[in-house]
Amino acid sequence: MGAFVIHSFNRDSDWSSVHVTVAGIGIAGFAAADAIAQLGGRVTVVDAGDGEKQREKADILDVIGVEVILGHDGVLPKTDLLVVSPGLRPSDPLIVQAAERNIAVWGELELAWRLRATQGAAPWLVVTGTNGKTTTTLMLESMLKAAGLRTVAAGNIGNSLIGVVMHDELDVIAVEVGAPQLPFVESMSPFASVCLNIADDHIDHFGSFDAYVAAKAKIYERTQVAAIFNVDEPTTMRLVEQADVVDGCRAIGFTLGVPDVSMLGVVEEFLVDRAFVDDRRNAAQELANVHDVHPLAPHNVANALAAAALARAYGVSATAIQQGLQDFEPAGHRIAHVATVDEVTYIDDSKATNTHAALTSLRAYRPVVWIAGGMAKGQDFDELILQAGEHLRGVVLLGVDRDVIARGLAQHAPQVPVSVIESTDPEAMVEVVAAARAFAQAGDTVLLAPGCASWDMFRDYSQRGDLFAQAVQALAQDQ
């Protein structure tokens, strides 16, 4: 079967006529294989790994007739369609082979969009950006629930979007999208979409910053009602201007300043809407107080405005916007207060896995003892250090790319004392916290905002944050 036939496939197509190869047996890959098998397709899952977790999932898929090849050699089987997990780079040999053989390649988003019910499927409100995606998506979900709508947050947030659409009894879906999910999108057409910001990240995945930006731009393609951008980050506005949206789709901005027409923003202590009101040239709708946003920090207010813009595009009332912000429960490891010990505040922002997120967090506190390091993903830290260096009491470095940050500090902030932790064992977090405590003075903040991925030392950023919190709590118990 040729790619031109697969191109038209949807949920109601004859999937028994195709052979689908799914690359990766993680959350997205497992859900893709399960869904296609439910629809009658012949599925082969390939994964280079062969660990305990992969085998557990392989055993489950085997029961429903899915062939699983673990420890895969990278040679693409004979197939009609390749479905790729977000972890695969666009340059992966499987993807290159598919292109050479004119085999269609879909990502998780594309498959999920095609597997929606052909009648009455829930619209998607889609969120991407270098930082703030999870917070914004969860704020949006809270606003939609406050409006009495049946909804769920899904996608990059850890809740399989494919699984959600296969059992869709919802009014609307809040979809978090990471950049690695975007290269193989063809037909997704969200009701409304937003790109929160763009900064260096995933350079190792895409090969260049320009390729990363091009992937982010896909979020706006075929948007139906509102393409929402960050007025304070002009790159996002340019992406909207260049996007091929549906006729009649509006460009809506959000800003931490006073909003112009067709924007949401801040006036005194209020979040206000000048986009989704009848007389937007002369009036604004108060949505909430800035103190309804928690944790209260400038970047979180921006996240709240972006979520509100998506919700307002869908028709959510101002009352529900405020209630949703008040009800919102922040995701773990995102500017989480752990404890105050000897008048020093300890903050867990382990989810700050790139320099943009780390700098945003560093700007919220001063003076700061900064805990940083891990897998830098091709980033440099020069600009971050130039902007934050004067507020640093000290820095504790860990992880495989700690020397990258150390060199930046030596060049741009040589006055800042640095402690380098050599151990790569997860339990080294106890040593990290002890070193940070030695630098800190009363009134300071010790901030875990690594600016790096965690996989060199930890299972994920959650484990990194949990071990930090445990080490801090041990300090508190010793008081």
Sine and cosine of phi, psi and omega as CSV:
sin_phi,cos_phi,sin_psi,cos_psi,sin_omega,cos_omega
0.00,0.00,0.75,-0.67,-0.05,-1.00
-0.99,0.13,0.28,-0.96,0.01,-1.00
-0.88,0.47,-0.49,0.87,-0.03,-1.00
-0.92,0.39,-0.45,0.89,0.05,-1.00
-0.98,0.20,-0.73,0.68,0.02,-1.00
-0.84,0.55,-0.56,0.83,-0.07,-1.00
-0.81,0.59,-0.49,0.87,-0.05,-1.00
-1.00,-0.08,0.03,1.00,-0.11,-0.99
-0.93,0.36,0.58,-0.82,0.14,-0.99
-0.59,-0.81,-0.20,-0.98,-0.08,-1.00
-0.87,0.50,-0.54,0.84,-0.09,-1.00
-1.00,-0.02,0.07,1.00,-0.01,-1.00
-0.96,0.28,0.21,-0.98,0.02,-1.00
-1.00,0.09,1.00,0.04,-0.06,-1.00
-0.95,0.32,-0.31,0.95,0.02,-1.00
-0.92,0.40,-0.25,0.97,-0.03,-1.00
-1.00,0.04,-0.04,1.00,-0.09,-1.00
-0.83,-0.56,0.44,-0.90,0.14,-0.99
-0.94,-0.35,0.83,-0.55,-0.06,-1.00
-0.91,-0.41,0.76,-0.65,0.13,-0.99
-0.97,-0.23,0.79,-0.61,0.04,-1.00
-0.95,-0.31,0.84,-0.54,-0.01,-1.00
-0.99,-0.10,0.93,-0.36,0.01,-1.00
0.95,-0.30,0.68,-0.74,-0.04,-1.00
-0.88,-0.48,0.49,0.87,0.10,-0.99
-0.98,0.20,-0.37,-0.93,-0.05,-1.00
-0.86,0.52,-0.76,0.65,-0.05,-1.00
-0.93,0.37,-0.71,0.71,-0.04,-1.00
-0.91,0.42,-0.68,0.73,0.02,-1.00
-0.88,0.48,-0.71,0.70,0.00,-1.00
-0.90,0.45,-0.64,0.77,0.01,-1.00
-0.89,0.45,-0.73,0.68,-0.01,-1.00
-0.89,0.46,-0.69,0.73,0.00,-1.00
-0.88,0.47,-0.71,0.70,-0.05,-1.00
-0.91,0.42,-0.72,0.69,-0.03,-1.00
-0.91,0.41,-0.61,0.79,0.06,-1.00
-0.90,0.44,-0.64,0.77,0.05,-1.00
-0.86,0.52,-0.55,0.83,-0.03,-1.00
-1.00,0.07,0.02,1.00,0.09,-1.00
0.99,-0.14,0.05,1.00,-0.01,-1.00
-0.96,0.26,0.43,-0.90,0.12,-0.99
-1.00,0.03,0.83,-0.55,-0.16,-0.99
-0.82,-0.57,0.71,-0.71,0.18,-0.98
-0.85,-0.53,0.80,-0.60,0.07,-1.00
-0.97,-0.25,0.75,-0.66,0.05,-1.00
-0.86,-0.52,0.63,-0.78,0.01,-1.00
-0.48,-0.88,0.74,-0.68,0.00,-1.00
-0.93,0.37,-0.41,0.91,0.00,-1.00
-0.98,0.19,0.33,-0.94,0.03,-1.00
-0.50,-0.86,0.74,0.68,-0.02,-1.00
-0.99,-0.10,-0.08,-1.00,-0.07,-1.00
-0.88,0.47,-0.68,0.73,-0.03,-1.00
-0.91,0.42,-0.66,0.75,0.02,-1.00
-0.89,0.45,-0.65,0.76,-0.03,-1.00
-0.92,0.39,-0.61,0.79,0.03,-1.00
-0.87,0.49,-0.71,0.70,0.00,-1.00
-0.94,0.35,-0.58,0.82,0.03,-1.00
-0.89,0.46,-0.63,0.77,0.01,-1.00
-0.89,0.46,-0.63,0.77,0.01,-1.00
-0.92,0.40,-0.71,0.70,-0.02,-1.00
-0.92,0.40,-0.53,0.85,0.02,-1.00
-0.87,0.49,-0.57,0.82,-0.01,-1.00
-0.89,0.46,-0.53,0.85,-0.03,-1.00
-0.99,-0.16,0.25,0.97,0.14,-0.99
1.00,0.04,0.28,0.96,0.03,-1.00
-1.00,-0.02,0.78,-0.62,0.09,-1.00
-0.98,0.19,0.74,-0.67,0.01,-1.00
-0.83,-0.56,0.78,-0.62,0.05,-1.00
-0.90,-0.43,0.96,-0.28,0.05,-1.00
-1.00,-0.07,0.39,-0.92,-0.10,-0.99
0.89,0.45,0.59,0.81,-0.12,-0.99
-0.91,0.42,0.58,-0.81,-0.11,-0.99
-1.00,0.08,-0.02,1.00,0.05,-1.00
1.00,-0.01,0.05,1.00,0.05,-1.00
-1.00,-0.03,0.85,-0.53,-0.06,-1.00
-0.94,0.35,0.82,-0.58,0.04,-1.00
-0.92,0.39,0.23,-0.97,0.13,-0.99
-0.90,0.44,0.81,-0.59,-0.15,-0.99
-0.35,-0.93,0.31,-0.95,0.06,-1.00
-0.99,-0.16,-0.38,0.93,-0.09,-1.00
-0.48,-0.88,0.68,-0.73,0.10,-0.99
-0.93,-0.36,0.86,-0.51,0.08,-1.00
-0.97,-0.26,0.85,-0.52,-0.13,-0.99
-0.94,-0.33,0.63,-0.78,0.09,-1.00
-0.98,0.20,0.39,-0.92,-0.05,-1.00
-0.87,0.49,-0.40,0.91,-0.05,-1.00
-0.94,0.34,-0.30,0.95,-0.01,-1.00
-0.99,0.17,0.77,-0.63,0.06,-1.00
-0.95,0.32,0.46,-0.89,0.06,-1.00
-0.84,0.54,-0.39,0.92,0.01,-1.00
-1.00,0.01,0.09,1.00,-0.03,-1.00
-0.85,0.52,0.63,-0.77,-0.02,-1.00
-0.82,0.57,-0.57,0.82,0.02,-1.00
-0.89,0.46,-0.67,0.75,-0.01,-1.00
-0.94,0.34,-0.64,0.77,0.04,-1.00
-0.89,0.46,-0.69,0.72,0.01,-1.00
-0.89,0.45,-0.65,0.76,0.02,-1.00
-0.88,0.48,-0.69,0.73,0.02,-1.00
-0.89,0.46,-0.66,0.75,-0.01,-1.00
-0.90,0.44,-0.50,0.87,-0.05,-1.00
-0.99,-0.17,0.16,0.99,0.02,-1.00
0.85,0.53,0.63,0.78,0.05,-1.00
-0.99,-0.14,0.74,-0.67,-0.02,-1.00
-0.89,0.46,0.62,-0.78,0.05,-1.00
-0.84,-0.54,0.85,-0.53,0.06,-1.00
-0.87,-0.50,0.54,-0.84,0.17,-0.99
-1.00,-0.10,-0.05,-1.00,-0.02,-1.00
-0.85,0.52,-0.67,0.74,-0.03,-1.00
-0.90,0.43,-0.70,0.72,-0.02,-1.00
-0.89,0.46,-0.72,0.70,0.01,-1.00
-0.89,0.45,-0.69,0.73,0.00,-1.00
-0.87,0.48,-0.66,0.75,-0.01,-1.00
-0.89,0.46,-0.66,0.75,-0.03,-1.00
-0.95,0.30,-0.41,0.91,-0.02,-1.00
-1.00,-0.01,0.06,1.00,0.12,-0.99
-0.89,0.45,0.45,-0.89,0.09,-1.00
-0.85,0.53,0.67,-0.74,-0.04,-1.00
-0.94,0.33,-0.30,0.95,0.07,-1.00
-0.77,-0.64,0.77,-0.64,0.13,-0.99
0.97,0.26,0.33,0.94,0.00,-1.00
-0.93,0.38,0.56,-0.83,0.01,-1.00
-0.92,0.40,0.73,-0.69,0.09,-1.00
-0.90,0.44,0.36,-0.93,0.03,-1.00
-0.95,-0.32,0.73,-0.68,0.20,-0.98
-0.94,-0.33,0.91,-0.41,-0.30,-0.95
-0.92,-0.38,0.70,-0.72,-0.05,-1.00
-0.83,-0.56,0.79,-0.61,0.20,-0.98
-0.67,-0.74,-0.01,-1.00,-0.05,-1.00
0.58,-0.82,0.33,-0.94,0.04,-1.00
-0.92,0.40,-0.65,0.76,-0.04,-1.00
-0.68,-0.73,0.47,-0.88,0.09,-1.00
1.00,-0.02,0.04,1.00,-0.09,-1.00
-0.87,0.49,-0.76,0.65,-0.07,-1.00
-0.91,0.41,-0.71,0.71,0.02,-1.00
-0.86,0.52,-0.74,0.67,-0.03,-1.00
-0.90,0.44,-0.68,0.74,-0.01,-1.00
-0.90,0.44,-0.67,0.75,0.01,-1.00
-0.94,0.34,-0.59,0.81,0.11,-0.99
-0.88,0.48,-0.68,0.73,0.02,-1.00
-0.88,0.48,-0.73,0.69,0.03,-1.00
-0.84,0.54,-0.67,0.75,-0.01,-1.00
-0.91,0.42,-0.65,0.76,0.04,-1.00
-0.90,0.43,-0.69,0.72,0.00,-1.00
-0.90,0.44,-0.64,0.77,0.04,-1.00
-0.92,0.40,-0.62,0.78,0.02,-1.00
-0.90,0.44,-0.44,0.90,0.04,-1.00
-0.99,0.13,0.00,1.00,0.02,-1.00
0.99,0.11,0.27,0.96,-0.03,-1.00
-1.00,0.00,0.56,-0.83,0.11,-0.99
-0.98,0.18,0.89,-0.46,-0.12,-0.99
-0.46,-0.89,0.19,-0.98,0.10,-1.00
-0.38,-0.93,0.47,-0.88,0.13,-0.99
-1.00,-0.03,0.76,-0.65,-0.09,-1.00
-0.56,-0.83,0.11,-0.99,0.03,-1.00
0.98,-0.20,-0.75,-0.66,-0.05,-1.00
-0.89,0.45,-0.16,0.99,-0.06,-1.00
-0.98,0.22,-0.11,0.99,0.05,-1.00
0.94,-0.33,-0.15,0.99,0.04,-1.00
-0.97,-0.24,0.92,-0.40,-0.14,-0.99
-0.83,0.55,0.85,-0.52,0.03,-1.00
-0.92,0.39,-0.58,0.82,0.04,-1.00
-0.89,0.45,-0.70,0.72,0.04,-1.00
-0.88,0.48,-0.60,0.80,0.01,-1.00
-0.91,0.41,-0.74,0.68,-0.08,-1.00
-0.95,0.31,-0.41,0.91,0.03,-1.00
-0.95,0.30,-0.32,0.95,0.02,-1.00
-0.76,-0.65,0.78,0.62,-0.17,-0.99
-0.99,0.15,0.96,-0.28,0.16,-0.99
-0.80,-0.60,0.72,0.70,-0.13,-0.99
-0.89,-0.46,0.29,-0.96,0.11,-0.99
-1.00,0.03,-0.57,0.82,-0.09,-1.00
-0.29,-0.96,0.48,-0.88,-0.03,-1.00
-0.85,-0.53,0.75,-0.67,0.13,-0.99
-1.00,-0.01,0.91,-0.42,-0.17,-0.99
-0.92,-0.39,0.88,-0.48,0.13,-0.99
-1.00,-0.02,0.74,-0.67,-0.07,-1.00
-0.80,-0.59,0.83,-0.55,0.13,-0.99
-1.00,-0.02,0.43,-0.90,-0.04,-1.00
-0.82,0.57,-0.64,0.77,-0.01,-1.00
-0.89,0.45,-0.24,0.97,0.04,-1.00
-1.00,0.10,-0.18,0.98,-0.22,-0.98
-1.00,-0.06,-0.39,0.92,-0.10,-0.99
-0.86,0.50,-0.51,0.86,-0.11,-0.99
-0.93,-0.37,0.77,0.64,0.08,-1.00
-0.96,-0.28,0.78,-0.63,-0.01,-1.00
-0.89,-0.46,-0.66,0.75,-0.23,-0.97
-0.82,-0.57,-0.08,1.00,-0.01,-1.00
-0.81,0.59,0.72,-0.69,-0.02,-1.00
-0.69,-0.72,0.99,0.11,-0.07,-1.00
-0.93,0.36,0.44,-0.90,0.09,-1.00
-0.90,0.44,-0.72,0.69,0.06,-1.00
-0.53,-0.85,0.44,-0.90,-0.07,-1.00
-0.56,-0.83,0.44,-0.90,0.05,-1.00
-0.60,-0.80,0.65,-0.76,0.25,-0.97
-0.93,-0.36,0.91,-0.42,-0.13,-0.99
-0.94,0.33,-0.66,0.75,-0.11,-0.99
-0.14,-0.99,0.25,-0.97,0.06,-1.00
-0.63,-0.78,0.81,-0.58,0.07,-1.00
-0.55,-0.84,0.15,-0.99,-0.03,-1.00
-0.83,0.56,0.83,-0.56,0.09,-1.00
-0.17,-0.99,0.43,-0.90,0.05,-1.00
0.82,0.57,0.45,0.89,0.02,-1.00
-0.89,0.45,-0.59,0.81,0.01,-1.00
-0.92,0.39,-0.49,0.87,-0.02,-1.00
-0.97,0.25,-0.71,0.71,-0.11,-0.99
-1.00,-0.08,-0.31,0.95,0.02,-1.00
1.00,-0.07,-0.39,0.92,0.03,-1.00
-0.31,-0.95,0.33,-0.95,0.04,-1.00
-0.92,0.40,-0.62,0.78,-0.01,-1.00
-0.88,0.47,-0.63,0.77,0.03,-1.00
-0.92,0.39,-0.59,0.81,0.06,-1.00
-0.90,0.44,-0.71,0.70,0.02,-1.00
-0.89,0.45,-0.66,0.75,0.01,-1.00
-0.87,0.49,-0.60,0.80,0.05,-1.00
-0.92,0.40,-0.70,0.72,0.01,-1.00
-0.87,0.49,-0.58,0.82,-0.05,-1.00
-0.86,0.50,-0.44,0.90,-0.05,-1.00
-0.90,0.43,-0.29,0.96,-0.02,-1.00
-0.88,0.47,-0.48,0.88,-0.08,-1.00
-1.00,0.00,-0.27,0.96,-0.05,-1.00
-0.87,0.50,0.73,-0.68,0.06,-1.00
0.89,0.46,0.34,0.94,0.10,-1.00
-0.90,0.43,0.66,-0.75,-0.19,-0.98
-1.00,0.00,-0.72,0.70,-0.21,-0.98
-0.89,-0.46,-0.72,0.70,-0.09,-1.00
-0.57,-0.82,0.86,-0.51,0.13,-0.99
-0.98,-0.22,0.94,-0.35,-0.21,-0.98
-0.97,-0.24,0.72,-0.69,-0.07,-1.00
-0.74,-0.67,0.28,-0.96,0.00,-1.00
-1.00,-0.06,0.95,-0.32,-0.02,-1.00
-0.84,0.54,-0.54,0.84,-0.06,-1.00
-0.99,0.14,-0.05,1.00,0.08,-1.00
-0.77,-0.64,1.00,-0.02,-0.16,-0.99
-0.84,0.55,-0.43,0.90,0.01,-1.00
-0.85,0.53,-0.62,0.78,-0.01,-1.00
-0.92,0.39,-0.57,0.82,0.04,-1.00
-0.92,0.40,-0.65,0.76,0.02,-1.00
-0.89,0.45,-0.60,0.80,0.03,-1.00
-0.89,0.45,-0.64,0.77,0.04,-1.00
-0.91,0.42,-0.69,0.72,-0.03,-1.00
-0.87,0.48,-0.54,0.84,-0.06,-1.00
-1.00,-0.02,-0.16,0.99,-0.13,-0.99
-0.97,0.24,0.54,-0.84,0.07,-1.00
-1.00,-0.05,0.99,0.15,-0.04,-1.00
-1.00,0.03,0.16,-0.99,0.07,-1.00
-0.94,0.34,0.61,-0.79,0.04,-1.00
-0.81,0.59,0.74,-0.67,0.00,-1.00
1.00,-0.09,-0.18,0.98,0.05,-1.00
-0.91,0.41,0.70,-0.72,-0.03,-1.00
-0.99,-0.13,0.57,-0.82,0.15,-0.99
-1.00,-0.01,0.85,-0.53,-0.06,-1.00
-0.85,-0.53,0.78,-0.63,0.01,-1.00
-0.98,-0.21,0.37,-0.93,0.20,-0.98
-0.73,-0.69,0.56,-0.83,-0.11,-0.99
-0.49,-0.87,0.48,-0.88,0.10,-1.00
-0.98,0.18,-0.11,0.99,0.07,-1.00
-1.00,-0.09,-0.19,-0.98,0.05,-1.00
-0.95,0.32,0.80,-0.60,-0.11,-0.99
-0.98,0.22,0.56,-0.83,0.17,-0.99
-1.00,0.02,-0.09,-1.00,0.05,-1.00
-0.87,0.50,0.63,-0.78,0.00,-1.00
0.91,0.41,0.55,0.83,0.06,-1.00
-0.69,-0.72,0.35,-0.94,0.25,-0.97
-0.94,-0.35,0.56,-0.83,-0.02,-1.00
-0.25,-0.97,-0.38,-0.92,-0.09,-1.00
-0.83,-0.56,0.78,-0.62,0.11,-0.99
-0.82,-0.57,0.90,-0.43,-0.11,-0.99
0.82,0.57,-0.88,-0.47,-0.02,-1.00
-0.97,-0.25,0.35,0.94,-0.10,-0.99
-0.88,-0.48,0.62,-0.78,0.23,-0.97
-0.99,0.10,0.79,-0.61,-0.10,-0.99
-0.75,-0.67,0.37,-0.93,-0.06,-1.00
-0.86,-0.50,0.88,-0.48,0.14,-0.99
-0.89,-0.45,0.41,0.91,-0.04,-1.00
-0.91,-0.42,-0.67,0.74,-0.11,-0.99
-0.92,-0.38,0.73,0.68,0.07,-1.00
-0.79,-0.61,0.39,-0.92,-0.08,-1.00
-0.91,0.42,-0.70,0.71,-0.06,-1.00
-0.93,-0.36,0.92,0.40,-0.13,-0.99
-0.94,0.34,-0.27,0.96,0.04,-1.00
-0.97,0.25,-0.46,0.89,-0.12,-0.99
-0.84,-0.54,-0.07,1.00,-0.10,-1.00
-0.62,-0.79,0.33,-0.95,0.07,-1.00
-0.67,-0.75,0.53,-0.85,0.02,-1.00
-0.98,-0.18,0.85,-0.53,0.09,-1.00
-0.94,0.33,0.77,-0.64,-0.03,-1.00
-0.97,-0.25,-0.67,0.74,-0.08,-1.00
-0.21,-0.98,0.19,-0.98,0.13,-0.99
-1.00,-0.03,0.55,-0.83,0.01,-1.00
-0.85,0.53,-0.44,0.90,-0.01,-1.00
-0.97,0.23,-0.09,1.00,0.17,-0.99
-0.98,0.22,-0.23,0.97,-0.01,-1.00
-1.00,0.02,0.81,-0.59,0.03,-1.00
-0.62,-0.79,0.65,-0.76,-0.13,0.99
-0.89,0.45,0.60,-0.80,-0.05,-1.00
-0.99,0.13,0.93,-0.36,0.06,-1.00
-0.44,-0.90,0.46,-0.89,-0.07,-1.00
-0.80,0.60,-0.70,0.72,-0.03,-1.00
-0.92,0.38,-0.46,0.89,0.04,-1.00
-0.96,0.26,-0.54,0.84,0.10,-0.99
-0.90,0.44,-0.65,0.76,0.06,-1.00
-0.88,0.47,-0.67,0.74,0.05,-1.00
-0.87,0.50,-0.67,0.74,0.00,-1.00
-0.89,0.45,-0.65,0.76,0.02,-1.00
-0.91,0.42,-0.65,0.76,0.03,-1.00
-0.90,0.43,-0.70,0.71,0.03,-1.00
-0.88,0.47,-0.66,0.75,0.01,-1.00
-0.90,0.44,-0.62,0.79,0.02,-1.00
-0.89,0.46,-0.69,0.73,0.05,-1.00
-0.89,0.46,-0.71,0.71,-0.02,-1.00
-0.91,0.42,-0.67,0.75,0.01,-1.00
-0.91,0.41,-0.59,0.81,0.07,-1.00
-0.86,0.51,-0.53,0.85,0.00,-1.00
-1.00,0.05,-0.06,1.00,0.08,-1.00
0.99,-0.14,0.27,0.96,-0.02,-1.00
-0.96,0.27,0.65,-0.76,-0.06,-1.00
-0.96,0.28,0.34,-0.94,0.07,-1.00
-0.87,0.49,-0.62,0.79,0.01,-1.00
-0.87,0.50,-0.68,0.73,0.00,-1.00
-0.94,0.34,-0.53,0.85,0.08,-1.00
-0.86,0.51,-0.77,0.64,-0.01,-1.00
-0.90,0.44,-0.70,0.72,-0.01,-1.00
-0.89,0.45,-0.63,0.78,0.02,-1.00
-0.89,0.45,-0.65,0.76,0.06,-1.00
-0.91,0.41,-0.64,0.77,0.01,-1.00
-0.92,0.39,-0.56,0.83,-0.03,-1.00
-0.99,0.11,-0.24,0.97,-0.15,-0.99
-0.86,0.50,0.73,-0.69,0.09,-1.00
-0.94,-0.34,0.91,-0.41,-0.05,-1.00
-0.87,0.50,0.49,-0.87,0.09,-1.00
-0.92,0.39,0.42,-0.91,0.00,-1.00
-0.92,0.40,0.46,-0.89,0.11,-0.99
0.91,0.42,0.46,0.89,0.05,-1.00
-0.81,-0.58,0.99,-0.14,-0.03,-1.00
0.79,0.62,0.73,0.68,-0.03,-1.00
-1.00,-0.05,0.81,-0.59,0.06,-1.00
-0.96,0.29,0.85,-0.52,-0.03,-1.00
-1.00,-0.05,-0.78,0.62,-0.02,-1.00
-0.14,-0.99,0.28,-0.96,0.19,-0.98
-0.89,-0.47,0.86,-0.51,-0.07,-1.00
-0.80,-0.60,0.84,-0.55,-0.02,-1.00
0.80,0.60,0.67,0.74,0.03,-1.00
0.91,0.41,0.32,0.95,0.09,-1.00
-0.92,-0.38,0.77,-0.64,-0.01,-1.00
-1.00,-0.05,0.73,-0.68,0.00,-1.00
-0.94,-0.35,0.84,-0.55,-0.08,-1.00
-0.87,-0.50,0.76,-0.65,0.04,-1.00
-0.99,-0.17,0.95,-0.31,0.14,-0.99
-0.83,-0.56,0.76,0.64,-0.03,-1.00
-0.87,0.50,-0.38,0.92,0.01,-1.00
-0.95,0.30,-0.14,0.99,0.07,-1.00
-0.98,0.22,1.00,0.07,-0.13,-0.99
-0.98,-0.19,0.20,0.98,0.11,-0.99
-0.57,-0.82,0.17,-0.99,-0.12,-0.99
-0.92,0.40,-0.58,0.82,0.00,-1.00
-0.88,0.47,-0.72,0.70,0.01,-1.00
-0.91,0.40,-0.66,0.75,0.00,-1.00
-0.90,0.44,-0.68,0.73,0.00,-1.00
-0.90,0.43,-0.66,0.75,0.05,-1.00
-0.84,0.55,-0.68,0.73,0.01,-1.00
-0.94,0.34,-0.68,0.74,0.00,-1.00
-0.87,0.49,-0.57,0.82,0.00,-1.00
-0.91,0.40,-0.35,0.94,-0.07,-1.00
-0.99,0.13,-0.16,0.99,-0.08,-1.00
-0.68,-0.73,0.47,-0.88,0.14,-0.99
-0.19,-0.98,0.60,-0.80,-0.22,0.98
-0.93,0.37,0.33,-0.94,-0.11,-0.99
-0.76,-0.66,0.69,-0.72,0.30,-0.95
-0.99,-0.16,0.91,-0.43,-0.17,-0.99
-0.99,-0.15,0.80,-0.60,0.13,-0.99
-0.97,-0.23,0.86,-0.51,-0.15,-0.99
-0.60,-0.80,0.34,-0.94,0.12,-0.99
0.84,-0.54,0.22,-0.98,-0.08,-1.00
0.61,-0.79,-0.68,-0.73,0.06,-1.00
-0.99,-0.11,0.92,-0.40,-0.15,-0.99
-0.97,0.23,-0.26,0.97,0.07,-1.00
0.85,0.53,0.56,0.83,0.06,-1.00
1.00,0.08,0.03,1.00,-0.02,-1.00
-0.99,0.17,0.40,-0.92,0.30,-0.96
-0.91,-0.42,0.32,-0.95,-0.16,-0.99
-0.92,-0.39,0.22,0.97,-0.10,-1.00
-0.87,0.50,-0.76,0.65,-0.07,-1.00
-0.91,0.42,-0.65,0.76,0.04,-1.00
-0.86,0.52,-0.73,0.68,-0.05,-1.00
-0.92,0.39,-0.62,0.79,0.05,-1.00
-0.87,0.50,-0.62,0.79,-0.05,-1.00
-0.99,0.12,-0.51,0.86,-0.12,-0.99
-0.94,-0.34,-0.18,0.98,-0.16,-0.99
-0.82,0.57,-0.65,0.76,-0.07,-1.00
-0.93,0.36,-0.25,0.97,-0.01,-1.00
-0.98,-0.18,0.07,1.00,-0.06,-1.00
-1.00,-0.01,0.82,-0.57,0.11,-0.99
-0.98,0.20,-0.59,0.81,0.00,-1.00
-0.11,-0.99,0.23,-0.97,-0.01,-1.00
-0.71,-0.70,0.70,-0.72,0.11,-0.99
-0.91,-0.41,0.82,-0.57,-0.08,-1.00
-0.92,-0.39,0.63,-0.78,0.05,-1.00
-0.60,-0.80,0.21,-0.98,0.16,-0.99
1.00,-0.05,0.15,-0.99,-0.16,-0.99
-0.90,0.44,-0.54,0.84,-0.04,-1.00
-0.96,-0.28,0.47,0.88,-0.01,-1.00
-0.87,0.49,-0.53,0.85,-0.03,-1.00
-0.92,0.39,-0.47,0.88,0.04,-1.00
-0.87,0.48,-0.70,0.72,0.01,-1.00
-0.96,0.30,-0.62,0.78,0.01,-1.00
-0.86,0.51,-0.65,0.76,0.01,-1.00
-0.91,0.41,-0.64,0.77,0.04,-1.00
-0.89,0.45,-0.66,0.75,0.03,-1.00
-0.91,0.42,-0.68,0.74,-0.01,-1.00
-0.88,0.47,-0.57,0.82,-0.05,-1.00
-0.99,0.15,-0.67,0.74,-0.18,-0.98
-0.96,-0.30,-0.30,0.95,0.00,-1.00
-0.59,-0.81,0.86,0.51,-0.09,-1.00
-0.91,0.42,-0.27,0.96,0.00,-1.00
-0.98,0.22,-0.22,0.98,-0.08,-1.00
-1.00,0.06,0.83,-0.55,0.04,-1.00
-0.94,0.35,0.60,-0.80,-0.08,-1.00
-0.77,-0.63,0.69,-0.72,0.13,-0.99
-0.89,-0.45,0.82,-0.58,-0.03,-1.00
-0.96,-0.29,0.83,-0.56,0.02,-1.00
-1.00,-0.09,0.88,-0.47,-0.09,-1.00
-0.99,0.13,-0.52,0.86,-0.08,-1.00
-0.90,0.43,0.62,-0.78,0.07,-1.00
-0.94,-0.34,0.23,0.97,0.08,-1.00
-0.98,0.19,0.66,-0.75,0.01,-1.00
-0.81,0.59,-0.53,0.85,-0.02,-1.00
-0.94,0.35,-0.13,0.99,0.06,-1.00
-0.90,0.43,-0.20,0.98,0.03,-1.00
-0.86,0.50,-0.47,0.88,0.08,-1.00
-0.88,0.47,-0.69,0.72,0.04,-1.00
-0.92,0.40,-0.61,0.80,0.02,-1.00
-0.87,0.49,-0.76,0.65,-0.03,-1.00
-0.91,0.42,-0.62,0.78,0.04,-1.00
-0.89,0.46,-0.66,0.75,0.02,-1.00
-0.91,0.40,-0.63,0.77,0.03,-1.00
-0.90,0.43,-0.65,0.76,0.00,-1.00
-0.89,0.47,-0.58,0.81,-0.01,-1.00
-0.91,0.42,-0.53,0.85,0.04,-1.00
-0.98,0.21,-0.55,0.84,-0.24,-0.97
-0.96,0.29,0.54,-0.84,0.12,-0.99
-0.86,-0.50,0.29,-0.96,0.00,-1.00
-0.81,0.59,0.73,-0.68,-0.02,-1.00
1.00,-0.06,-0.17,0.99,0.00,-1.00
-0.99,0.16,0.23,-0.97,0.14,-0.99
-0.87,-0.48,0.79,-0.62,0.17,-0.98
-1.00,-0.06,0.88,-0.47,-0.16,-0.99
-0.87,-0.50,0.91,-0.42,0.18,-0.98
-1.00,0.10,0.99,-0.15,0.05,-1.00
-0.66,-0.75,0.98,0.22,-0.30,-0.95
-0.90,0.43,-0.43,0.90,-0.05,-1.00
0.93,0.36,0.17,0.98,-0.10,-1.00
-0.60,-0.80,0.37,-0.93,0.15,-0.99
-0.94,0.35,0.27,-0.96,-0.19,-0.98
-0.96,-0.28,-0.13,0.99,-0.28,-0.96
-0.94,0.35,-0.23,0.97,0.02,-1.00
-0.94,0.34,-0.49,0.87,-0.05,-1.00
-0.84,-0.54,-0.45,0.89,-0.17,-0.99
-0.81,-0.59,0.32,-0.95,0.04,-1.00
-0.88,0.48,-0.65,0.76,0.02,-1.00
-0.20,-0.98,-0.01,-1.00,-0.04,-1.00
-0.91,0.41,-0.43,0.90,0.02,-1.00
-0.91,0.41,-0.72,0.70,0.03,-1.00
-0.89,0.46,-0.66,0.75,0.02,-1.00
-0.85,0.53,-0.73,0.68,0.02,-1.00
-0.92,0.40,-0.63,0.78,0.01,-1.00
-0.89,0.46,-0.69,0.73,0.00,-1.00
-0.93,0.37,-0.58,0.82,0.11,-0.99
-0.87,0.49,-0.74,0.67,-0.02,-1.00
-0.89,0.47,-0.64,0.77,0.02,-1.00
-0.89,0.45,-0.67,0.74,0.00,-1.00
-0.91,0.41,-0.62,0.79,0.03,-1.00
-0.93,0.37,-0.68,0.73,0.00,-1.00
-0.88,0.47,-0.56,0.83,0.07,-1.00
-0.90,0.44,-0.61,0.80,0.09,-1.00
-0.88,0.47,-0.70,0.71,-0.04,-1.00
-0.89,0.46,-0.62,0.78,0.00,-1.00
-0.93,0.36,-0.42,0.91,-0.01,-1.00
-0.99,0.13,-0.11,0.99,-0.04,-1.00
-0.89,0.46,0.00,0.00,0.00,0.00
